[in-house]
């Protein structure tokens, strides 16, 4: 039976979304079923086929075979996306063998948050999600395709592609991952090296050597950050084929899965008898399943923003309150760095997503009766893929028990009884905190505030020793309106050093933290932000702040009347308006919604 809280939250989302979802589905129904190129003129179609091979020219001219549009986020600077270079040729060949055809419809930008972390370019990171959605929509606007394959993995890229897929929800869409790189330097060792560098104990050469041993080859970074949380989400929501998320790139199984995704995309077009438009997949139940998966795995805080924006694109309205309610009944089943010492390769080997989905289904914490790209029912995602001996892939029953309970545990014996994300509320506004990586003894912090308006000021205070005390670091004017809401993960090593010295330390910010962040309690995404008149703009040095992740409270222990009477700080933010492309994103900063609404521009 379905858990009562899961049922109640789902029904609340359905009621709240009744009008927006109905309007969305009406738009999808109004879009004529394929083949869509049948509406193109001869001149239009000639342009589509001009550069095609003879097989594709013939198939597209006849108009009776399904045609796939490939939307790719390939570039060879992102290790996670470098493997996509070879995917289009593989997909075209697989489509031809299955009686269809495929073309690269377009590319979307894909920036690496690992490169921009702590840098000015990070101020474009969150907005890149909306740019990706727009670029993918341009690609599909040619209206020549019967289905789409989306090639993307990393932080803003999958959410942007999902927004575009939902917008073109009359088409089937299959998401195709590239897989994680093989394991490198253990995550615990990497974290220690970073903290030793922050403390001045080692030099840059030692730090660079450790980083290059960690990020060493093609594939997704192996910690459980936003990129791998995205891959989890695609399975829990039925947009991947089962068991595909964490198969390493450059392997026979990875290639076989890409061919299988192509064949499945062709099979579920309107030309066949298994028509599965993505609008049927992305419903209220799918988003609830995704939220449960996020809690059960201790996933990235970035998804708290992205899921709201993705759902809105499908006419589904979810809130932080929904997320908080589901967290109370979802057990934390995984310990993957930064929530533990293992990486995603170890997690996959221990039983992975198939084991988790089976356990959560058995406990009534997931909706089984959903539509997926693999077919009806989430139970399909308890299976794992294997090579069939003829270059193809087949599926068998996945793990029914964890092979390493230090990494992955059953529902009945979780690492903690509730999920890894908590909603914080109080006189400063609403924020979220990722508790799965924070030790219980650090989840309640009451200390004087030290206020900063940028990351560099905090780093300078750390280096001077000014933070060697119990402290709540308030970093404000880091929200989407102020400067695009950059991740502040570069602060983690410094604050981690203060924590390890035995002091109580926490971070309160209207900015973001990386999916890799943990250890230091951080109240993030504070809404409303300082630039939007949020109360955080009235905090002063020395104000006592209490962050209580157990009770879900974020309080400032200042007389309420005095606090309300204060004039908010109004620093000069013009420095955020220029350099490294920031001048092109002024419209985004002016139009972006609050964090609670997904920090979105296009939905």
Phi, psi and omega in degrees: 000147180290135177305136183301323179292318177299317179296317182294316180296317179299317180293323178296318177296317180298316179296315181296329186262006190306311183287314183293323179290319179298318179295319178298311181296327177296321178294320180293320180294330181287341178284123185297140175293163187287178359286129186292333180292351176297340179271356181279146174287170179299320178294317177304310185294326178298322177293323179299319189264355191306318184261008184280161170286174185297322180299311182294321178301315182293313183297316182288328178292320178292323177078014184250003178246145181291145184233128183259135169261123179265124174248116189241141175256026182299131153207161186257019169266326174279120180300325181293334186254349179303322179297339181294348180305321184267355186293319182302317179297319178297318181292317180299318179294319180293322178295318179299318181294333182265006177088018179232199180211165182208147175222151169287112181283328180174166177248157177235152179292151180214103180265155181258115178293338176293328178282321186269358182302123181078004181248166181300324182301339179298340180288351174261352191300304183297320180293339178298333176302315181289324177297319178298316178300318179294316181295319178295325178293322175299318181299317184276351182292349177294343173058036182249009192239150178257347177198166179230144169247127182252121181255104181193156184224310202278191203310294183269351192285310178298313176302319178297320179292323178294320177301317178294318180299318179295322179296325174259043188293353174285348178260146167294150179215130176240131178267135188239110181276170176251339177094162183277151171295159177294160185293139178244223178303130180305142186300322179298320179293319178300315181297320180296319180297317180299317180291324178295323177293316179300327180276358179080017184274337178225166181263182183294326181298316179293321178296313182297321179298318180292318181296320182287336173283337178280313182251092199235357184193182179295145178120170181291145172305142194272354176284165182267073177260207185292320182301311181285333171296322175302317183293320173304313184300319182296329176282314180298332181262001173077028179256345169265164160288152185301136171074016187267347193298316193243036172269126187297148178290160176072019179246157178302323180292321178300314180295320180295323178292324177294318176296320180294322178297322178297311181298322181291321178300320178294324185288337186254018175283172180292350179278348181249191182256013179234037185306123183224082176293151185294338176297335177280337180277316186273076177244187184301319182294322180297319181289325174297317177301319178297319178295318178298317178299321179298316180291316185294331181263353185067045189282185189292139175295337178301329181292340176299325175281311189295320183298323178296315181292318179298316182295319180301325179296337178257013179077015182252129184252107178245156185228169175296330177296321175300315180298317181295320180295318179292329179296329183291340183244358182260120179283147174279113188255350187232148172234094178235138186310131015271007179274353180195194183263342185283162171249181187291335175294319177294318178300314180298317181293331181285349181142331170060205187293326179299317177296314182298314182297319178298317179295315182291325174296316180298331180270002179073024183262356177231152172279119176277327187277066180238164175265132178229166178291341179274344183139184182284134172100130180287345178301336176302333185272009168271357181269164177232145182276146173220156176292143183265002179090352181236023180088358179254194183224146174226171183239143176229169179301135180278187183298137177254356172214154179287137177271356177204101184283357170283344183248318190218127183234157176287164180304322185287344182224061186283171174290326171206154188285346181238168186289177187272001181234139183230137173275129177253136180226154179165191185294346177271352182118201179250140179214171175236155177220139176266109185266347187297334180258000183259127179297146182307324183288350180252008187274353174235119181228128173231116186199163177293147180277147166235121191260135178226153178250002176198166183293320185298325180295320178294317179298321179294320178296321177298312182296330180279351182088004184290345180261006180280069180190172172296128187203143167250111181278119179257112179248108188241176189058040176241015181276178185297325179286327185287308185207021177090004175060064179290155170290146182245028184299335181296347177277344187301313180301318181296311180294328177295325177296316179299317179299317182291343176280356176100004179273155170278127183216142177210163177241135173234124186206153170268008174267194181247162166242156180292157172299343179272357185283152178186195173069302180272126179297129185224117173271110190239172180059026184306127185226133003286152182284167183300319182290348179255020179082016181294152181301337180301337179289348181258002179288141179238156174307134177096341175301135179275125179245139177242117175254117182236095182286341178286319182266353181072036185240141171229105188242151169243123188270064179233145177310128187300319181293318178297316182296317181293331183279346182293145173280135179290148174295144179223075181290163176284115182260010184296337178297337181280356190266353186220153175099136179052037174089358183297333180295336180279351186249017178301320179298322179296314181297327182282334187252354187293144177279169177294162179303321181297339178257016175096002182048051189252153176248321190261353178231000000 
